Amino acid sequence: MRAAEETIRQGRQVIILVPEIALTPQTVRRFMARFPGRVGLVHSNLSAGERYDTWRRARAGLISLVVGPRSALFTPFTNLGLIVVDEFHDDSYYQSESPPYYHARQASILYARLTGAVCLLGSATPNITTRYQAIREGWPMLGLPARILGHRQVLEATARRFFTGESGQISHYKPIGAQAETIDLPPVQIVDMRQELKAGNRSIFSRALSDKPEEGA
């Protein structure tokens, strides 16, 4: 939101790509509330006339931000400043049904280079190939060491209801800044499955993973 706001303040436009527009109504509402009258939508449920209207408004500079799936990348902005690819690991960014075949993630990276825009890739589970590309090419990487759960006011009400008072349990929520709260990331253990195979484990699951449900039971 802040990156988009700064881009628009500079007189440039923003493209926000999401895996599936129908799954992100909350995201769309937030952008529309933050930038009233400046947001356009692109998705398959729109009629040809509605899609043309968004295309025309974008080309005329009447909107500054477009939200949509991979096809939104072709919005005819004249001064593009930011491309955000949310959940960039998602397979839906690959156009495989009919030509032209392309991957919106890679196309976004190249498009940003051509236009001098910033390309922001976001994912909680980035695919290893893009992470390797980021390391090899020296891309700035911003990590989230904790899960951001949501706005503090909502979470405080939830915590009072479920983690204090009657239950007597203690909340694990932690404050971050003035607006949000976080919770620690789950512990991760890396298992070399080659060693599992040498130890006689021919399952697709490691022994550590197989043992955990039994411990919980």
ChimeraX commands (.cxc) that place a marker at each C-alpha (Angstrom):
marker #1 position 0.00,0.00,0.00 radius 0.5
marker #1 position 2.74,2.47,0.92 radius 0.5
marker #1 position 4.81,1.59,-2.14 radius 0.5
marker #1 position 1.76,2.12,-4.34 radius 0.5
marker #1 position 0.98,5.40,-2.60 radius 0.5
marker #1 position 4.50,6.72,-3.11 radius 0.5
marker #1 position 4.48,5.64,-6.76 radius 0.5
marker #1 position 1.19,7.43,-7.41 radius 0.5
marker #1 position 2.46,10.51,-5.55 radius 0.5
marker #1 position 5.30,10.64,-8.08 radius 0.5
marker #1 position 2.76,10.68,-10.90 radius 0.5
marker #1 position 3.37,7.09,-12.00 radius 0.5
marker #1 position 1.07,4.06,-12.24 radius 0.5
marker #1 position 0.85,0.74,-10.44 radius 0.5
marker #1 position -0.09,-2.80,-11.47 radius 0.5
marker #1 position -1.04,-5.25,-8.70 radius 0.5
marker #1 position -1.09,-8.87,-9.86 radius 0.5
marker #1 position -2.92,-11.48,-7.80 radius 0.5
marker #1 position -3.27,-15.23,-8.51 radius 0.5
marker #1 position -7.06,-15.15,-8.76 radius 0.5
marker #1 position -9.16,-12.01,-8.40 radius 0.5
marker #1 position -12.15,-13.95,-7.02 radius 0.5
marker #1 position -10.05,-15.11,-4.07 radius 0.5
marker #1 position -8.87,-11.63,-3.06 radius 0.5
marker #1 position -11.98,-9.42,-2.59 radius 0.5
marker #1 position -10.54,-8.05,0.65 radius 0.5
marker #1 position -7.39,-6.91,-1.16 radius 0.5
marker #1 position -9.47,-5.21,-3.84 radius 0.5
marker #1 position -11.61,-3.43,-1.25 radius 0.5
marker #1 position -8.55,-2.15,0.58 radius 0.5
marker #1 position -7.04,-0.66,-2.56 radius 0.5
marker #1 position -10.33,0.94,-3.55 radius 0.5
marker #1 position -10.70,2.46,-0.09 radius 0.5
marker #1 position -7.11,3.74,-0.09 radius 0.5
marker #1 position -7.25,5.15,-3.64 radius 0.5
marker #1 position -10.90,6.03,-4.33 radius 0.5
marker #1 position -11.73,6.60,-7.97 radius 0.5
marker #1 position -8.20,5.67,-9.09 radius 0.5
marker #1 position -8.45,1.85,-9.17 radius 0.5
marker #1 position -9.38,-0.36,-12.10 radius 0.5
marker #1 position -10.11,-4.10,-12.12 radius 0.5
marker #1 position -9.19,-6.64,-14.76 radius 0.5
marker #1 position -10.50,-10.22,-14.62 radius 0.5
marker #1 position -12.28,-12.83,-16.72 radius 0.5
marker #1 position -15.72,-12.20,-15.21 radius 0.5
marker #1 position -15.90,-8.72,-16.73 radius 0.5
marker #1 position -17.72,-8.21,-19.99 radius 0.5
marker #1 position -15.83,-7.09,-23.09 radius 0.5
marker #1 position -17.26,-3.59,-22.60 radius 0.5
marker #1 position -16.12,-3.43,-18.97 radius 0.5
marker #1 position -12.62,-4.61,-19.90 radius 0.5
marker #1 position -12.45,-2.03,-22.68 radius 0.5
marker #1 position -13.57,0.71,-20.30 radius 0.5
marker #1 position -10.72,-0.15,-17.89 radius 0.5
marker #1 position -8.27,-0.28,-20.81 radius 0.5
marker #1 position -9.48,3.12,-22.10 radius 0.5
marker #1 position -9.35,4.78,-18.67 radius 0.5
marker #1 position -5.85,3.45,-18.05 radius 0.5
marker #1 position -4.59,4.67,-21.42 radius 0.5
marker #1 position -6.16,8.09,-20.82 radius 0.5
marker #1 position -4.57,8.38,-17.37 radius 0.5
marker #1 position -7.91,8.40,-15.56 radius 0.5
marker #1 position -6.84,5.60,-13.21 radius 0.5
marker #1 position -3.52,5.09,-11.49 radius 0.5
marker #1 position -3.72,1.51,-10.24 radius 0.5
marker #1 position -4.99,-1.77,-11.68 radius 0.5
marker #1 position -5.63,-4.98,-9.74 radius 0.5
marker #1 position -6.05,-8.28,-11.53 radius 0.5
marker #1 position -4.63,-11.67,-12.52 radius 0.5
marker #1 position -1.81,-12.15,-15.03 radius 0.5
marker #1 position -3.62,-10.41,-17.91 radius 0.5
marker #1 position -3.61,-7.15,-15.93 radius 0.5
marker #1 position 0.10,-6.92,-16.76 radius 0.5
marker #1 position -0.87,-5.68,-20.24 radius 0.5
marker #1 position -2.71,-2.61,-18.94 radius 0.5
marker #1 position -1.62,0.28,-21.23 radius 0.5
marker #1 position -0.13,2.58,-18.61 radius 0.5
marker #1 position 2.12,5.26,-20.08 radius 0.5
marker #1 position 4.27,5.87,-16.99 radius 0.5
marker #1 position 4.46,2.62,-15.07 radius 0.5
marker #1 position 6.31,2.87,-11.76 radius 0.5
marker #1 position 5.51,-0.29,-9.78 radius 0.5
marker #1 position 4.53,-3.90,-10.47 radius 0.5
marker #1 position 3.55,-6.05,-7.49 radius 0.5
marker #1 position 3.28,-9.81,-8.01 radius 0.5
marker #1 position 1.49,-11.16,-4.95 radius 0.5
marker #1 position 2.00,-14.87,-4.14 radius 0.5
marker #1 position 4.40,-14.99,-7.07 radius 0.5
marker #1 position 5.00,-18.73,-6.60 radius 0.5
marker #1 position 1.44,-19.53,-7.71 radius 0.5
marker #1 position 1.09,-21.66,-10.86 radius 0.5
marker #1 position -1.78,-19.53,-12.17 radius 0.5
marker #1 position 0.73,-16.90,-13.29 radius 0.5
marker #1 position 1.77,-19.23,-16.10 radius 0.5
marker #1 position -0.31,-18.82,-19.26 radius 0.5
marker #1 position -0.48,-22.33,-20.71 radius 0.5
marker #1 position -4.01,-22.66,-22.11 radius 0.5
marker #1 position -3.49,-20.77,-25.37 radius 0.5
marker #1 position -0.82,-18.62,-27.02 radius 0.5
marker #1 position 0.93,-16.43,-26.26 radius 0.5
marker #1 position 2.50,-18.64,-23.59 radius 0.5
marker #1 position 4.24,-16.68,-20.86 radius 0.5
marker #1 position 4.93,-16.56,-17.14 radius 0.5
marker #1 position 3.63,-13.35,-15.61 radius 0.5
marker #1 position 6.33,-13.38,-12.94 radius 0.5
marker #1 position 9.20,-13.38,-15.44 radius 0.5
marker #1 position 7.33,-11.03,-17.75 radius 0.5
marker #1 position 6.85,-8.60,-14.84 radius 0.5
marker #1 position 10.57,-8.62,-14.07 radius 0.5
marker #1 position 11.48,-7.87,-17.69 radius 0.5
marker #1 position 8.70,-5.30,-18.11 radius 0.5
marker #1 position 9.90,-3.43,-15.02 radius 0.5
marker #1 position 13.42,-3.33,-16.44 radius 0.5
marker #1 position 12.17,-1.95,-19.75 radius 0.5
marker #1 position 10.08,0.79,-18.12 radius 0.5
marker #1 position 12.38,1.66,-15.23 radius 0.5
marker #1 position 9.74,0.50,-12.75 radius 0.5
marker #1 position 10.13,-1.41,-9.50 radius 0.5
marker #1 position 9.02,-5.05,-9.48 radius 0.5
marker #1 position 8.00,-6.29,-6.05 radius 0.5
marker #1 position 7.61,-10.07,-5.69 radius 0.5
marker #1 position 5.76,-11.23,-2.60 radius 0.5
marker #1 position 5.42,-14.75,-1.21 radius 0.5
marker #1 position 5.38,-16.57,2.10 radius 0.5
marker #1 position 6.65,-19.67,0.25 radius 0.5
marker #1 position 8.92,-18.45,-2.58 radius 0.5
marker #1 position 9.93,-21.04,-5.15 radius 0.5
marker #1 position 13.58,-21.99,-5.01 radius 0.5
marker #1 position 14.37,-20.97,-8.60 radius 0.5
marker #1 position 13.30,-17.36,-8.08 radius 0.5
marker #1 position 15.08,-17.21,-4.73 radius 0.5
marker #1 position 18.25,-18.44,-6.42 radius 0.5
marker #1 position 17.80,-15.84,-9.15 radius 0.5
marker #1 position 17.39,-13.13,-6.50 radius 0.5
marker #1 position 20.60,-14.18,-4.74 radius 0.5
marker #1 position 22.56,-14.50,-7.98 radius 0.5
marker #1 position 21.47,-11.12,-9.32 radius 0.5
marker #1 position 21.71,-9.30,-5.99 radius 0.5
marker #1 position 18.04,-8.39,-5.62 radius 0.5
marker #1 position 17.15,-6.77,-2.29 radius 0.5
marker #1 position 15.27,-9.32,-0.19 radius 0.5
marker #1 position 13.02,-8.27,2.67 radius 0.5
marker #1 position 12.12,-11.00,5.14 radius 0.5
marker #1 position 9.22,-11.31,7.55 radius 0.5
marker #1 position 10.62,-13.02,10.67 radius 0.5
marker #1 position 7.13,-13.31,12.15 radius 0.5
marker #1 position 3.62,-13.82,10.84 radius 0.5
marker #1 position 1.59,-10.62,10.76 radius 0.5
marker #1 position -1.86,-11.63,11.92 radius 0.5
marker #1 position -3.81,-8.45,11.32 radius 0.5
marker #1 position -4.85,-5.14,12.80 radius 0.5
marker #1 position -4.21,-4.81,16.51 radius 0.5
marker #1 position -7.74,-3.77,17.50 radius 0.5
marker #1 position -9.28,-6.90,15.97 radius 0.5
marker #1 position -6.65,-9.18,17.44 radius 0.5
marker #1 position -6.87,-7.65,20.90 radius 0.5
marker #1 position -10.60,-8.35,20.93 radius 0.5
marker #1 position -9.94,-11.92,19.80 radius 0.5
marker #1 position -7.26,-12.38,22.44 radius 0.5
marker #1 position -9.55,-11.13,25.21 radius 0.5
marker #1 position -12.22,-13.52,24.07 radius 0.5
marker #1 position -10.19,-16.69,23.60 radius 0.5
marker #1 position -6.92,-16.33,25.50 radius 0.5
marker #1 position -7.86,-14.54,28.71 radius 0.5
marker #1 position -10.68,-14.51,31.18 radius 0.5
marker #1 position -12.63,-17.74,31.17 radius 0.5
marker #1 position -10.01,-19.95,29.53 radius 0.5
marker #1 position -7.11,-18.58,31.56 radius 0.5
marker #1 position -4.75,-19.18,28.63 radius 0.5
marker #1 position -2.04,-16.70,27.69 radius 0.5
marker #1 position -2.02,-15.04,24.28 radius 0.5
marker #1 position 1.04,-15.56,22.08 radius 0.5
marker #1 position 0.34,-12.42,20.03 radius 0.5
marker #1 position 3.14,-9.86,20.00 radius 0.5
marker #1 position 2.72,-6.15,19.14 radius 0.5
marker #1 position 4.50,-4.73,16.10 radius 0.5
marker #1 position 4.36,-1.00,15.51 radius 0.5
marker #1 position 1.09,0.76,16.24 radius 0.5
marker #1 position -1.30,-1.11,13.98 radius 0.5
marker #1 position -0.52,-4.82,13.81 radius 0.5
marker #1 position 0.46,-7.83,15.86 radius 0.5
marker #1 position 2.49,-10.91,15.03 radius 0.5
marker #1 position 3.06,-14.46,16.14 radius 0.5
marker #1 position 6.28,-16.48,15.93 radius 0.5
marker #1 position 6.89,-18.56,12.83 radius 0.5
marker #1 position 6.51,-22.33,13.29 radius 0.5
marker #1 position 9.77,-24.24,13.85 radius 0.5
marker #1 position 11.29,-25.78,10.73 radius 0.5
marker #1 position 13.51,-28.86,10.59 radius 0.5
marker #1 position 15.36,-29.75,7.39 radius 0.5
marker #1 position 15.73,-33.49,6.79 radius 0.5
marker #1 position 18.05,-35.02,4.20 radius 0.5
marker #1 position 15.89,-37.71,2.62 radius 0.5
marker #1 position 18.97,-39.41,1.22 radius 0.5
marker #1 position 20.02,-40.21,4.76 radius 0.5
marker #1 position 16.49,-41.41,5.48 radius 0.5
marker #1 position 16.77,-43.83,2.57 radius 0.5
marker #1 position 20.13,-45.09,3.78 radius 0.5
marker #1 position 18.56,-45.71,7.19 radius 0.5
marker #1 position 15.93,-47.91,5.57 radius 0.5
marker #1 position 13.07,-45.42,5.44 radius 0.5
marker #1 position 11.47,-45.81,2.00 radius 0.5
marker #1 position 8.48,-43.62,2.77 radius 0.5
marker #1 position 7.98,-40.19,1.19 radius 0.5
marker #1 position 7.82,-38.86,4.77 radius 0.5
marker #1 position 10.82,-38.47,7.07 radius 0.5
marker #1 position 10.85,-40.29,10.39 radius 0.5
marker #1 position 10.67,-36.95,12.20 radius 0.5
marker #1 position 7.50,-36.02,10.33 radius 0.5
marker #1 position 5.95,-39.45,10.83 radius 0.5
marker #1 position 6.65,-39.38,14.57 radius 0.5
marker #1 position 5.05,-35.98,15.24 radius 0.5
marker #1 position 1.38,-37.01,14.83 radius 0.5
marker #1 position 1.99,-39.96,17.11 radius 0.5
marker #1 position 3.48,-37.66,19.74 radius 0.5
marker #1 position 0.46,-35.38,19.50 radius 0.5
marker #1 position -1.89,-38.32,19.87 radius 0.5
marker link #1:1,2 radius 0.2
marker link #1:2,3 radius 0.2
marker link #1:3,4 radius 0.2
marker link #1:4,5 radius 0.2
marker link #1:5,6 radius 0.2
marker link #1:6,7 radius 0.2
marker link #1:7,8 radius 0.2
marker link #1:8,9 radius 0.2
marker link #1:9,10 radius 0.2
marker link #1:10,11 radius 0.2
marker link #1:11,12 radius 0.2
marker link #1:12,13 radius 0.2
marker link #1:13,14 radius 0.2
marker link #1:14,15 radius 0.2
marker link #1:15,16 radius 0.2
marker link #1:16,17 radius 0.2
marker link #1:17,18 radius 0.2
marker link #1:18,19 radius 0.2
marker link #1:19,20 radius 0.2
marker link #1:20,21 radius 0.2
marker link #1:21,22 radius 0.2
marker link #1:22,23 radius 0.2
marker link #1:23,24 radius 0.2
marker link #1:24,25 radius 0.2
marker link #1:25,26 radius 0.2
marker link #1:26,27 radius 0.2
marker link #1:27,28 radius 0.2
marker link #1:28,29 radius 0.2
marker link #1:29,30 radius 0.2
marker link #1:30,31 radius 0.2
marker link #1:31,32 radius 0.2
marker link #1:32,33 radius 0.2
marker link #1:33,34 radius 0.2
marker link #1:34,35 radius 0.2
marker link #1:35,36 radius 0.2
marker link #1:36,37 radius 0.2
marker link #1:37,38 radius 0.2
marker link #1:38,39 radius 0.2
marker link #1:39,40 radius 0.2
marker link #1:40,41 radius 0.2
marker link #1:41,42 radius 0.2
marker link #1:42,43 radius 0.2
marker link #1:43,44 radius 0.2
marker link #1:44,45 radius 0.2
marker link #1:45,46 radius 0.2
marker link #1:46,47 radius 0.2
marker link #1:47,48 radius 0.2
marker link #1:48,49 radius 0.2
marker link #1:49,50 radius 0.2
marker link #1:50,51 radius 0.2
marker link #1:51,52 radius 0.2
marker link #1:52,53 radius 0.2
marker link #1:53,54 radius 0.2
marker link #1:54,55 radius 0.2
marker link #1:55,56 radius 0.2
marker link #1:56,57 radius 0.2
marker link #1:57,58 radius 0.2
marker link #1:58,59 radius 0.2
marker link #1:59,60 radius 0.2
marker link #1:60,61 radius 0.2
marker link #1:61,62 radius 0.2
marker link #1:62,63 radius 0.2
marker link #1:63,64 radius 0.2
marker link #1:64,65 radius 0.2
marker link #1:65,66 radius 0.2
marker link #1:66,67 radius 0.2
marker link #1:67,68 radius 0.2
marker link #1:68,69 radius 0.2
marker link #1:69,70 radius 0.2
marker link #1:70,71 radius 0.2
marker link #1:71,72 radius 0.2
marker link #1:72,73 radius 0.2
marker link #1:73,74 radius 0.2
marker link #1:74,75 radius 0.2
marker link #1:75,76 radius 0.2
marker link #1:76,77 radius 0.2
marker link #1:77,78 radius 0.2
marker link #1:78,79 radius 0.2
marker link #1:79,80 radius 0.2
marker link #1:80,81 radius 0.2
marker link #1:81,82 radius 0.2
marker link #1:82,83 radius 0.2
marker link #1:83,84 radius 0.2
marker link #1:84,85 radius 0.2
marker link #1:85,86 radius 0.2
marker link #1:86,87 radius 0.2
marker link #1:87,88 radius 0.2
marker link #1:88,89 radius 0.2
marker link #1:89,90 radius 0.2
marker link #1:90,91 radius 0.2
marker link #1:91,92 radius 0.2
marker link #1:92,93 radius 0.2
marker link #1:93,94 radius 0.2
marker link #1:94,95 radius 0.2
marker link #1:95,96 radius 0.2
marker link #1:96,97 radius 0.2
marker link #1:97,98 radius 0.2
marker link #1:98,99 radius 0.2
marker link #1:99,100 radius 0.2
marker link #1:100,101 radius 0.2
marker link #1:101,102 radius 0.2
marker link #1:102,103 radius 0.2
marker link #1:103,104 radius 0.2
marker link #1:104,105 radius 0.2
marker link #1:105,106 radius 0.2
marker link #1:106,107 radius 0.2
marker link #1:107,108 radius 0.2
marker link #1:108,109 radius 0.2
marker link #1:109,110 radius 0.2
marker link #1:110,111 radius 0.2
marker link #1:111,112 radius 0.2
marker link #1:112,113 radius 0.2
marker link #1:113,114 radius 0.2
marker link #1:114,115 radius 0.2
marker link #1:115,116 radius 0.2
marker link #1:116,117 radius 0.2
marker link #1:117,118 radius 0.2
marker link #1:118,119 radius 0.2
marker link #1:119,120 radius 0.2
marker link #1:120,121 radius 0.2
marker link #1:121,122 radius 0.2
marker link #1:122,123 radius 0.2
marker link #1:123,124 radius 0.2
marker link #1:124,125 radius 0.2
marker link #1:125,126 radius 0.2
marker link #1:126,127 radius 0.2
marker link #1:127,128 radius 0.2
marker link #1:128,129 radius 0.2
marker link #1:129,130 radius 0.2
marker link #1:130,131 radius 0.2
marker link #1:131,132 radius 0.2
marker link #1:132,133 radius 0.2
marker link #1:133,134 radius 0.2
marker link #1:134,135 radius 0.2
marker link #1:135,136 radius 0.2
marker link #1:136,137 radius 0.2
marker link #1:137,138 radius 0.2
marker link #1:138,139 radius 0.2
marker link #1:139,140 radius 0.2
marker link #1:140,141 radius 0.2
marker link #1:141,142 radius 0.2
marker link #1:142,143 radius 0.2
marker link #1:143,144 radius 0.2
marker link #1:144,145 radius 0.2
marker link #1:145,146 radius 0.2
marker link #1:146,147 radius 0.2
marker link #1:147,148 radius 0.2
marker link #1:148,149 radius 0.2
marker link #1:149,150 radius 0.2
marker link #1:150,151 radius 0.2
marker link #1:151,152 radius 0.2
marker link #1:152,153 radius 0.2
marker link #1:153,154 radius 0.2
marker link #1:154,155 radius 0.2
marker link #1:155,156 radius 0.2
marker link #1:156,157 radius 0.2
marker link #1:157,158 radius 0.2
marker link #1:158,159 radius 0.2
marker link #1:159,160 radius 0.2
marker link #1:160,161 radius 0.2
marker link #1:161,162 radius 0.2
marker link #1:162,163 radius 0.2
marker link #1:163,164 radius 0.2
marker link #1:164,165 radius 0.2
marker link #1:165,166 radius 0.2
marker link #1:166,167 radius 0.2
marker link #1:167,168 radius 0.2
marker link #1:168,169 radius 0.2
marker link #1:169,170 radius 0.2
marker link #1:170,171 radius 0.2
marker link #1:171,172 radius 0.2
marker link #1:172,173 radius 0.2
marker link #1:173,174 radius 0.2
marker link #1:174,175 radius 0.2
marker link #1:175,176 radius 0.2
marker link #1:176,177 radius 0.2
marker link #1:177,178 radius 0.2
marker link #1:178,179 radius 0.2
marker link #1:179,180 radius 0.2
marker link #1:180,181 radius 0.2
marker link #1:181,182 radius 0.2
marker link #1:182,183 radius 0.2
marker link #1:183,184 radius 0.2
marker link #1:184,185 radius 0.2
marker link #1:185,186 radius 0.2
marker link #1:186,187 radius 0.2
marker link #1:187,188 radius 0.2
marker link #1:188,189 radius 0.2
marker link #1:189,190 radius 0.2
marker link #1:190,191 radius 0.2
marker link #1:191,192 radius 0.2
marker link #1:192,193 radius 0.2
marker link #1:193,194 radius 0.2
marker link #1:194,195 radius 0.2
marker link #1:195,196 radius 0.2
marker link #1:196,197 radius 0.2
marker link #1:197,198 radius 0.2
marker link #1:198,199 radius 0.2
marker link #1:199,200 radius 0.2
marker link #1:200,201 radius 0.2
marker link #1:201,202 radius 0.2
marker link #1:202,203 radius 0.2
marker link #1:203,204 radius 0.2
marker link #1:204,205 radius 0.2
marker link #1:205,206 radius 0.2
marker link #1:206,207 radius 0.2
marker link #1:207,208 radius 0.2
marker link #1:208,209 radius 0.2
marker link #1:209,210 radius 0.2
marker link #1:210,211 radius 0.2
marker link #1:211,212 radius 0.2
marker link #1:212,213 radius 0.2
marker link #1:213,214 radius 0.2
marker link #1:214,215 radius 0.2
marker link #1:215,216 radius 0.2
marker link #1:216,217 radius 0.2
view
